[in-house]
Amino acid sequence: MELATDVLVVGGGLGGVAAALTAARLGWRVVLTEPTDWLGGQLTSQSVPPDEHPWIEEYAAPGYADLRRRIRDYYRRNYPLMPDVAADPLLDPGRGIVSRFCHEPRVAAAVLEEMLAPWRVSGRITVHFEHSLVAAHANGDSIEAVTVRDLRTGDERTITATYVVDATELGDLLELGGVEHVVGAESQAATGELHAPAVADPMDQQAISWCFALEHRPGEDHTIDRPAGYAHWRDTVAPFWPGPQLSWRDVVPITLQEREWRLFERNPAEHAPFPLWEFRRILAASNFIDKAIPDVTVVNWPQIDYWERPLIGVDDPAQTLAASRELSLSFLYWLQTEAGYPGLRLRPDITGTADGLAKTPYIRESRRIAAEFTVLEQHVGVEARPDGAGSEVFADTVGLGRYRIDLHPSTAGRTYVDIEAYPFQIPLGALIPVRVDNLLPANKNIGSTHVTNGCYRLHPVEWSIGEAVGALVSFCLTNGLAPRKVRNDPTHLADYQRLLADGLGVRLAWPEEIRTHRD
């Protein structure tokens, strides 16, 4: 079967959805493919509550702000909230520590469906769920078509499009389409970054994590079957870790001091200032009139960071995925048995799966395009910038973001790299491949480095990237221009930025007091 469209978006994560919505709103036909049955990527199928910056309420990208408002309204419409909770404009369903807005992945998936509904019924956006990427058909400097396979039937369809957006979680289109890209860590000699390793290593990739949702029912026993590889995870100690992962001990990411967590109480003497249970809690029982609604938390803790084997560039990635799942189940079994909490119960209804684990693992790092411009630590890192200078000001800015440079332990045997970064801009040059004309990235596959990916990989930034890409595709189609021509011609760049700022309401620059802000 063959299809034709103006814009093909491969991958239905936050960046893919934002790109599809923006292009459709600006008048173009979009086909969106997604390998799972949920849209939302890290927010939904990976079950990761949003990591957000302190200014998100005022400086969120327009579509991301709409998503957050709709999620809050979903809870107000459908859940028995306490009156003061329902009236709070900053309603936080989970009251988690990780951000001021933690909620269930299934609610976010429902809201994303709601946001796409009018565009789907009009035919402007066509969504193909449970379709995996099979091939990309290149012709010179263009991707002419992409083939996907229906995971339910095995049927394949080839989709031709004027523009193709790679919003996959691992940058799969880059490899299949022969698009120049980077994997793993660049060397310090190549990038000049303070925290880059001395030697480039494509196998140096951040740990993945297979998350799951839990409630606690004291007095009950919900112990799962002992995983076959449990002894390995209970006894193995990585050289950079203070003990086995199946324990309460880990390290403070910034200082690398050892610490010991507790599940339901604080342990401030051990640099663990909050209970782990509250870290990524997505439902807080205290928010609800109906006391049958329990606390529910998402386990995305260091104990399930899988760092033994990379996911990209290995012969059998399924082996990596299977080991990551086994680590997560082993940690749950340890919690229920050796840690003494048999009442911990998986919530498969919340993750939308039969076994209670997320639909897919949490992916922190992807293939990255070789871009016209690459964001380096020198552009955003506090240590790498002159004292108090703030982040680099990019003339080709297309959006904003803010997060620490947060690299989890890696498959190369490196521990955390967690360093301060200034609030930053997203430069258009990082979204444009050095050669291919009609493919654009809309996930973690932009022109960042292994280091700066650590601050450009979070939920709000991914949405902003997708929104900018959707608008860029529309601008190029309307004006008959290639993306690199837009960036490299001051008049076209100004017109495109005007579309973002005036047409869509995207903020392109931080106020000076925020741009220079330090933790």
C-alpha positions as CSV (number, residue, x, y, z in Angstrom):
1,M,0.0,0.0,0.0
2,E,1.2,3.5,-0.8
3,L,0.3,6.8,0.7
4,A,1.3,10.4,-0.1
5,T,1.2,13.4,2.2
6,D,2.8,16.8,2.7
7,V,4.5,15.9,6.0
8,L,5.4,12.5,7.4
9,V,6.2,12.4,11.1
10,V,7.8,9.1,12.2
11,G,7.4,8.7,16.0
12,G,4.5,9.9,18.2
13,G,6.5,11.3,21.2
14,L,6.0,14.8,22.4
15,G,8.2,16.2,19.6
16,G,6.4,14.2,16.9
17,V,2.9,15.3,18.2
18,A,4.0,18.9,18.4
19,A,5.4,18.8,14.9
20,A,2.2,17.2,13.5
21,L,-0.2,19.6,15.3
22,T,1.8,22.7,14.3
23,A,2.0,21.6,10.6
24,A,-1.7,20.7,10.5
25,R,-2.7,24.0,12.1
26,L,-0.8,25.9,9.5
27,G,-2.6,24.1,6.7
28,W,-0.7,20.9,5.7
29,R,-1.6,17.2,5.5
30,V,0.3,15.1,8.0
31,V,0.7,11.4,8.5
32,L,2.0,10.4,12.0
33,T,3.2,6.9,12.7
34,E,3.8,5.5,16.2
35,P,5.1,2.0,17.2
36,T,3.0,1.8,20.4
37,D,-0.7,2.4,20.9
38,W,-0.2,5.6,22.8
39,L,1.1,9.0,21.7
40,G,3.4,10.9,24.1
41,G,6.7,9.0,24.2
42,Q,8.6,9.8,27.4
43,L,5.5,11.3,29.0
44,T,3.2,8.3,28.4
45,S,4.5,5.1,26.9
46,Q,7.8,5.5,28.9
47,S,5.9,6.5,32.0
48,V,8.1,9.4,33.0
49,P,6.4,12.4,34.8
50,P,7.5,15.7,33.3
51,D,10.8,17.2,34.3
52,E,10.2,21.0,34.0
53,H,12.0,24.2,34.8
54,P,10.9,26.8,37.4
55,W,9.5,29.2,34.8
56,I,7.3,26.7,32.9
57,E,4.0,28.3,33.8
58,E,4.9,31.5,32.1
59,Y,7.5,30.4,29.5
60,A,6.1,27.1,28.2
61,A,5.8,26.7,24.4
62,P,2.2,27.4,23.4
63,G,1.2,23.8,22.6
64,Y,2.9,22.4,25.7
65,A,1.1,25.0,27.9
66,D,-2.2,23.8,26.2
67,L,-1.3,20.2,27.0
68,R,-0.7,21.0,30.7
69,R,-3.9,23.0,31.0
70,R,-5.9,20.2,29.4
71,I,-4.4,17.6,31.8
72,R,-5.4,19.6,34.8
73,D,-8.9,20.1,33.4
74,Y,-9.1,16.3,32.8
75,Y,-8.6,15.7,36.5
76,R,-11.1,18.5,37.4
77,R,-13.7,16.9,35.1
78,N,-13.2,13.3,36.0
79,Y,-11.7,12.8,39.4
80,P,-13.2,13.4,42.9
81,L,-10.8,16.2,43.9
82,M,-10.9,18.0,47.2
83,P,-12.5,21.4,46.6
84,D,-9.3,23.4,47.3
85,V,-7.3,21.1,45.0
86,A,-9.8,21.5,42.1
87,A,-9.8,25.3,42.6
88,D,-6.0,25.5,42.5
89,P,-4.9,26.8,39.1
90,L,-1.6,24.9,39.6
91,L,-3.3,21.6,40.3
92,D,-0.7,18.9,40.8
93,P,-2.3,15.4,40.8
94,G,0.8,13.7,42.3
95,R,2.6,16.3,44.3
96,G,5.8,14.6,43.3
97,I,9.2,16.0,44.1
98,V,10.6,15.9,40.5
99,S,8.4,18.8,39.3
100,R,5.4,20.8,40.3
101,F,3.2,18.8,37.9
102,C,3.1,15.0,38.2
103,H,0.3,13.0,36.7
104,E,-0.6,9.6,35.2
105,P,0.7,8.6,31.8
106,R,-2.6,7.3,30.7
107,V,-4.2,10.7,31.4
108,A,-1.6,12.4,29.2
109,A,-2.2,9.9,26.5
110,A,-6.0,10.6,26.6
111,V,-5.4,14.4,26.4
112,L,-3.0,14.1,23.5
113,E,-5.7,12.1,21.7
114,E,-8.1,14.9,22.5
115,M,-5.8,17.5,21.1
116,L,-5.5,15.6,17.8
117,A,-9.2,14.7,17.6
118,P,-10.4,17.7,15.4
119,W,-7.4,17.3,13.0
120,R,-7.9,13.6,12.7
121,V,-11.7,13.8,12.0
122,S,-11.0,16.5,9.3
123,G,-8.4,14.3,7.7
124,R,-5.6,16.8,8.2
125,I,-3.7,14.4,10.5
126,T,-3.7,10.6,9.9
127,V,-2.3,8.5,12.7
128,H,-1.1,5.0,12.3
129,F,-0.6,3.3,15.7
130,E,1.5,0.2,16.2
131,H,3.5,0.8,13.0
132,S,7.2,0.2,13.2
133,L,9.8,1.7,10.9
134,V,11.1,-0.7,8.2
135,A,13.0,1.4,5.6
136,A,13.8,4.9,4.4
137,H,14.2,5.4,0.6
138,A,16.8,8.1,-0.1
139,N,17.5,9.8,-3.4
140,G,20.5,12.0,-3.3
141,D,20.0,14.6,-0.6
142,S,16.3,13.8,0.0
143,I,14.3,11.1,1.7
144,E,11.6,10.3,-0.9
145,A,9.6,7.8,1.1
146,V,9.5,5.7,4.3
147,T,8.1,2.2,4.7
148,V,6.4,1.1,7.9
149,R,5.0,-2.2,9.1
150,D,1.7,-2.7,10.9
151,L,2.7,-4.7,14.0
152,R,-0.8,-6.2,14.3
153,T,-1.2,-7.5,10.7
154,G,2.3,-7.5,9.2
155,D,1.2,-5.4,6.3
156,E,3.6,-2.8,5.0
157,R,2.9,0.6,3.6
158,T,5.2,3.1,1.9
159,I,4.6,6.8,2.5
160,T,5.9,9.5,0.3
161,A,6.1,13.0,1.7
162,T,7.6,16.4,0.8
163,Y,9.1,16.6,4.3
164,V,10.0,13.8,6.7
165,V,10.3,14.4,10.4
166,D,12.4,11.9,12.4
167,A,10.7,11.9,15.8
168,T,11.7,8.4,16.7
169,E,13.1,7.7,20.2
170,L,16.5,6.5,18.8
171,G,16.9,8.5,15.6
172,D,16.2,5.4,13.6
173,L,15.5,7.3,10.4
174,L,19.0,8.8,10.5
175,E,20.6,5.4,10.1
176,L,18.1,3.9,7.7
177,G,18.2,7.0,5.5
178,G,21.9,7.4,5.4
179,V,21.7,10.7,7.2
180,E,25.1,11.8,8.7
181,H,24.9,11.4,12.5
182,V,26.7,10.8,15.7
183,V,26.3,8.0,18.3
184,G,27.6,8.1,21.9
185,A,30.2,10.4,23.2
186,E,32.4,12.8,21.2
187,S,36.0,13.3,22.3
188,Q,37.1,16.4,24.2
189,A,39.5,17.2,21.3
190,A,36.6,17.2,18.9
191,T,34.2,19.4,20.9
192,G,36.5,21.3,23.4
193,E,33.9,20.5,26.2
194,L,35.1,20.4,29.8
195,H,33.1,17.2,30.5
196,A,33.6,15.3,27.3
197,P,35.7,12.1,27.6
198,A,39.3,12.1,26.3
199,V,38.5,9.5,23.7
200,A,35.3,9.4,21.5
201,D,33.2,6.3,22.2
202,P,30.1,5.4,20.3
203,M,29.3,2.8,22.9
204,D,29.2,5.4,25.6
205,Q,25.5,5.9,25.9
206,Q,23.3,6.9,28.9
207,A,21.5,4.2,30.8
208,I,18.0,3.3,29.9
209,S,15.3,2.7,32.5
210,W,12.2,0.5,32.3
211,C,9.8,2.3,34.6
212,F,6.7,1.0,36.4
213,A,3.9,2.3,38.6
214,L,3.3,1.1,42.1
215,E,0.8,1.5,44.9
216,H,1.3,0.2,48.5
217,R,-1.3,-2.0,50.2
218,P,0.0,-2.7,53.7
219,G,-0.9,-6.1,55.1
220,E,-1.4,-7.6,51.6
221,D,1.1,-9.7,49.6
222,H,1.6,-8.9,45.9
223,T,5.0,-10.4,45.5
224,I,5.8,-11.2,41.9
225,D,7.7,-14.3,40.7
226,R,11.4,-14.2,41.3
227,P,13.1,-13.1,38.0
228,A,15.4,-15.7,36.6
229,G,18.4,-13.3,36.7
230,Y,17.7,-11.9,40.2
231,A,20.9,-13.1,41.7
232,H,23.0,-11.3,39.1
233,W,21.3,-7.9,39.9
234,R,21.4,-8.6,43.7
235,D,25.1,-9.4,43.7
236,T,26.8,-7.4,40.9
237,V,28.6,-4.2,41.8
238,A,29.7,-1.8,39.1
239,P,33.1,-0.2,39.7
240,F,31.6,3.3,39.9
241,W,28.7,2.3,42.3
242,P,28.7,2.0,46.1
243,G,27.2,-1.5,46.0
244,P,24.6,-3.6,44.2
245,Q,21.8,-1.7,42.5
246,L,19.3,-3.7,44.5
247,S,19.8,-1.7,47.6
248,W,18.9,1.7,49.0
249,R,22.4,3.1,48.4
250,D,23.4,5.2,45.5
251,V,25.4,8.5,44.9
252,V,24.4,12.1,44.8
253,P,24.6,12.9,41.1
254,I,26.3,16.3,41.5
255,T,28.8,15.5,44.2
256,L,29.0,11.7,43.9
257,Q,28.7,11.4,47.7
258,E,27.3,8.1,48.8
259,R,23.8,8.2,50.3
260,E,21.1,5.9,51.6
261,W,17.4,6.3,50.8
262,R,14.3,5.3,52.7
263,L,11.0,4.5,50.9
264,F,8.4,6.4,53.0
265,E,10.5,8.7,55.1
266,R,13.3,11.2,54.8
267,N,16.9,10.4,55.6
268,P,18.6,13.8,55.6
269,A,21.7,12.6,57.4
270,E,22.4,10.5,54.3
271,H,21.9,13.3,51.7
272,A,18.4,11.8,50.9
273,P,16.1,14.8,51.8
274,F,12.8,13.2,50.7
275,P,11.2,9.8,50.6
276,L,11.9,8.0,47.4
277,W,8.2,7.2,47.2
278,E,7.4,10.9,46.7
279,F,10.0,11.5,44.1
280,R,7.9,10.7,41.1
281,R,4.5,10.2,42.7
282,I,1.8,10.7,40.2
283,L,-1.3,10.4,42.4
284,A,-1.4,11.8,45.9
285,A,-4.2,10.3,48.0
286,S,-4.6,13.6,49.9
287,N,-5.9,15.3,46.8
288,F,-9.0,13.2,46.6
289,I,-12.4,13.1,48.4
290,D,-12.6,9.3,47.7
291,K,-10.2,7.8,50.1
292,A,-10.2,4.6,48.0
293,I,-7.8,6.4,45.6
294,P,-4.3,5.5,46.8
295,D,-0.9,7.1,46.4
296,V,0.7,5.9,43.2
297,T,4.3,6.5,42.3
298,V,6.5,5.8,39.3
299,V,9.7,4.0,39.9
300,N,12.3,5.8,37.8
301,W,15.1,5.6,40.3
302,P,18.8,4.9,40.0
303,Q,18.2,1.3,41.0
304,I,16.7,0.6,37.6
305,D,19.2,2.4,35.4
306,Y,20.5,-0.2,33.0
307,W,24.1,0.5,32.1
308,E,25.6,-2.9,31.2
309,R,25.0,-2.8,27.5
310,P,24.2,-0.1,24.9
311,L,21.0,0.0,22.9
312,I,22.4,1.6,19.8
313,G,25.1,0.0,17.6
314,V,24.8,-3.5,19.1
315,D,24.0,-6.7,17.2
316,D,21.0,-7.6,19.2
317,P,19.2,-4.7,20.9
318,A,16.5,-7.0,22.1
319,Q,19.1,-8.4,24.5
320,T,19.6,-5.0,26.0
321,L,15.8,-4.5,26.3
322,A,15.3,-7.8,28.0
323,A,18.0,-7.2,30.5
324,S,16.6,-3.8,31.3
325,R,13.2,-5.3,32.0
326,E,14.7,-8.0,34.2
327,L,16.6,-5.4,36.2
328,S,13.4,-3.5,36.9
329,L,11.4,-6.6,37.9
330,S,14.4,-7.7,40.1
331,F,14.3,-4.4,41.9
332,L,10.6,-4.8,42.5
333,Y,11.1,-8.3,43.8
334,W,13.8,-7.0,46.1
335,L,11.5,-4.3,47.4
336,Q,8.8,-6.8,48.1
337,T,11.0,-9.4,49.7
338,E,14.4,-8.3,51.1
339,A,13.3,-4.7,51.7
340,G,10.2,-5.9,53.4
341,Y,7.3,-4.4,51.4
342,P,5.2,-7.2,50.0
343,G,2.2,-4.9,49.7
344,L,3.8,-3.0,46.8
345,R,1.5,-3.7,43.9
346,L,2.0,-3.0,40.2
347,R,-0.6,-0.8,38.4
348,P,-0.8,-2.1,34.8
349,D,-3.9,0.0,34.3
350,I,-1.9,3.2,34.7
351,T,0.9,2.1,32.3
352,G,-1.5,0.5,29.8
353,T,0.2,-2.8,29.8
354,A,-0.5,-6.4,30.9
355,D,2.5,-6.7,33.2
356,G,2.6,-3.3,34.8
357,L,5.9,-2.1,33.3
358,A,5.9,0.9,31.0
359,K,5.1,0.1,27.3
360,T,8.7,1.0,26.4
361,P,11.9,1.9,28.2
362,Y,12.8,5.5,29.1
363,I,15.4,6.5,26.4
364,R,17.8,9.3,27.5
365,E,20.0,9.3,24.4
366,S,19.6,8.9,20.7
367,R,21.5,9.1,17.5
368,R,22.1,12.8,16.7
369,I,22.2,14.5,13.4
370,A,25.5,16.0,12.1
371,A,24.0,19.5,12.1
372,E,24.8,22.8,10.5
373,F,25.3,24.0,14.1
374,T,26.0,21.8,17.2
375,V,25.2,23.0,20.7
376,L,28.3,22.6,22.9
377,E,28.8,22.8,26.6
378,Q,30.6,26.1,26.0
379,H,27.2,27.5,24.9
380,V,25.1,26.6,27.9
381,G,27.2,25.1,30.7
382,V,27.9,27.4,33.7
383,E,31.5,26.1,34.3
384,A,32.3,26.5,30.6
385,R,31.0,30.1,30.3
386,P,32.6,33.3,31.6
387,D,31.4,33.9,35.1
388,G,27.9,35.2,35.1
389,A,27.6,35.5,31.3
390,G,24.5,33.4,31.0
391,S,23.9,31.1,28.0
392,E,24.9,31.9,24.4
393,V,22.4,34.2,22.6
394,F,21.6,32.6,19.3
395,A,20.5,34.8,16.4
396,D,18.5,31.8,14.9
397,T,16.6,31.0,18.1
398,V,13.4,29.0,17.7
399,G,12.5,28.3,21.3
400,L,13.6,28.0,24.9
401,G,14.6,25.4,27.4
402,R,16.1,24.9,30.8
403,Y,17.6,21.9,32.6
404,R,20.8,20.8,34.2
405,I,23.3,18.9,32.1
406,D,22.2,15.6,33.5
407,L,24.0,12.5,32.2
408,H,23.1,9.3,34.0
409,P,25.7,6.5,34.4
410,S,26.7,5.1,31.0
411,T,27.4,1.9,29.2
412,A,31.1,2.9,29.1
413,G,31.4,2.5,32.9
414,R,31.2,6.3,33.7
415,T,29.2,7.5,36.6
416,Y,27.0,10.6,36.7
417,V,27.9,13.8,34.9
418,D,25.5,16.4,36.5
419,I,26.5,20.0,36.1
420,E,24.8,23.3,36.1
421,A,23.5,24.9,32.9
422,Y,22.0,28.3,32.2
423,P,18.5,28.6,30.7
424,F,19.1,28.3,27.0
425,Q,17.7,28.8,23.5
426,I,17.2,26.2,20.8
427,P,19.1,27.3,17.7
428,L,17.7,26.6,14.3
429,G,21.1,25.4,13.1
430,A,20.8,22.4,15.5
431,L,17.7,21.2,13.6
432,I,19.2,21.2,10.1
433,P,21.3,18.3,8.8
434,V,24.5,19.1,7.1
435,R,23.4,17.5,3.8
436,V,19.9,16.1,3.6
437,D,17.3,18.8,2.6
438,N,13.9,17.4,3.6
439,L,14.5,15.5,6.8
440,L,14.3,17.3,10.2
441,P,14.8,16.0,13.8
442,A,12.1,16.3,16.4
443,N,13.2,14.4,19.4
444,K,16.6,13.8,21.2
445,N,18.3,13.5,17.7
446,I,19.1,17.2,17.2
447,G,22.5,18.7,16.8
448,S,23.6,18.4,20.4
449,T,26.6,16.5,21.8
450,H,26.6,13.6,24.2
451,V,27.1,16.3,26.9
452,T,24.5,18.9,25.9
453,N,21.9,16.2,25.1
454,G,21.8,16.0,28.9
455,C,19.9,19.3,29.1
456,Y,18.1,19.3,25.7
457,R,16.4,15.9,26.2
458,L,13.5,16.7,28.6
459,H,9.8,17.0,28.0
460,P,9.3,20.8,27.4
461,V,12.3,21.1,25.2
462,E,11.3,18.1,23.0
463,W,7.9,19.7,22.5
464,S,9.5,23.1,21.6
465,I,11.7,21.3,19.1
466,G,8.7,19.6,17.5
467,E,6.7,22.9,17.4
468,A,9.6,24.7,15.7
469,V,10.0,21.9,13.2
470,G,6.3,21.9,12.3
471,A,6.4,25.6,11.7
472,L,9.6,25.3,9.7
473,V,8.1,22.7,7.4
474,S,5.1,24.9,6.9
475,F,7.2,28.0,6.2
476,C,9.4,26.0,3.7
477,L,6.4,24.6,1.9
478,T,4.6,27.9,1.7
479,N,7.7,29.8,0.4
480,G,9.3,27.0,-1.7
481,L,12.5,27.2,0.4
482,A,14.9,24.6,1.9
483,P,15.4,24.7,5.7
484,R,19.1,25.7,5.4
485,K,18.1,28.6,3.1
486,V,15.7,29.9,5.8
487,R,18.5,29.8,8.4
488,N,21.2,31.3,6.2
489,D,19.2,34.2,4.7
490,P,18.5,37.0,7.3
491,T,15.2,38.0,5.7
492,H,13.8,34.5,5.5
493,L,15.0,33.8,9.1
494,A,13.3,36.9,10.4
495,D,10.1,36.0,8.6
496,Y,10.2,32.5,10.0
497,Q,10.9,33.7,13.5
498,R,7.9,36.1,13.1
499,L,5.7,33.2,12.3
500,L,6.9,31.5,15.5
501,A,6.6,34.5,17.8
502,D,3.6,36.4,16.4
503,G,1.7,33.6,14.6
504,L,2.1,30.9,17.2
505,G,3.1,32.7,20.4
506,V,6.5,31.1,20.8
507,R,8.9,32.9,23.1
508,L,12.3,33.2,21.5
509,A,14.4,34.8,24.2
510,W,14.7,34.7,28.0
511,P,14.7,37.9,30.0
512,E,18.2,38.7,31.0
513,E,17.6,37.9,34.6
514,I,16.5,34.4,33.7
515,R,19.2,33.8,31.0
516,T,21.9,34.5,33.5
517,H,20.2,32.6,36.4
518,R,22.2,30.1,38.4
519,D,20.9,27.4,40.7
